[in-house]
Amino acid sequence: MDIANVNGYALSSPIEPVQERPFHGGVRRLRKRDVVVVVVETADGQRGVATAGASSSAMSEYFDGESQGTFADVVDTAVADALEGETIEEIEDAHALLRESDVPEGDLTEAISAIDVALYDIAGKYHGAPVYELLADEYESTPTTELDLYASAGMYMAPEGYVEQARVLEELGFFGYKYRPGIGPDGDRRIVERLADAVDDIELMLDVHTWWKLREGYDRETVRDLVVHAAEHGAYWIEEPVEPADHRGYADLAETGAPLAGGESEASPETLVELGETGAVAFLQGDVRHHEGFTGCRDAVECCAGRDAVEFVPHNFGTWIGLAANAHLVAAAPDAELVEYPVFENDPLFDTDVDPGMYPFDLAFDLIQGRPEISDGVLSVSDEPGLGIELNVDVLEEYPFVDGPWTEFRYDQD
Ligand SMILES: [Mg+2]
């Protein structure tokens, strides 16, 4: 492929009115969600797309002062300088060009991820094949295109709010309901107890980055008690119970027998594989948007395929473009079958009395033309060439970037 143009577009999806969510030790404000759309065009007019940002890893924007707007600038300058005018024979050649480029160290993994996904989109279009077929050739696997979805929603609510969401999502046929506790140890126990009583046909997953991410984190003993308590109430997994780099902490908690999940915050494909190799996580959560694309996730997928005790289930929190990208990986990956479906307010696929969405994120849906095919909690991956999606270019005008962090934390002791 002859690369002609590489562009990054920072977009914001406002949350209006701004939401305030009390948690253990403070209040969190939600102002907007940001997405960077990366578009690669070839000299013969083929276009590939990918997204960056809009993940929980984008929390670093708040804590580290980095901005998705800055990343779009990096795409337009250093990434474009490295790739425009180049002929790419193998997609990994683009990784090498970016490693040698002026892309700042802190943006390199995200840049490689977006470019890898966009180039696979283009490669699929050249071959007239969906990305999962290209990947199935690499894995020597038989693709599965009907994929179970688990719903990812609930954050910082009274226990009844989680129960309401879980019941709606159970009714919609989802495999699981993943939620974020963090309202205090007693409240967190009550949530899982109430949920375990309330639903039968939907698995429960806890995403507990909230336990260590906030200033008033729970101490180790409390975390251990809560993990055991959740497992006793049938939790399918407990995700990110300790800080991502604390692989020893994962291993200690795994000794309780509780099923653990993690990986989304790993800084590189290499450390993602290292976490898988610890044997401490039952579910390894790589993400094509953060772990150097389809190419970067290959080692983690193969690590899991070679072990009975750990399954690859991608992290996927963001837009319908990210959903498509991670779904193609799961469709092709041996021994992977489950995909995360983030649930936002006003999801056009649902018609329910109670809205199970976390908060509004209209851009997540508007970014593409058409809708993914989801029925009874199962996603049918498109067999159209590439990622099988068409960017809705109107969003580039309709969702201008809004400066500032997407979320803010206020702590009681301040
Ligand atoms: Mg998570």
Boltz pocket constraint, residues with backbone or C-beta under 6 A from the ligand:
constraints:
  - pocket:
      binder: B
      contacts: [[A, 56], [A, 207], [A, 209], [A, 239], [A, 240], [A, 264]]
      max_distance: 6.0
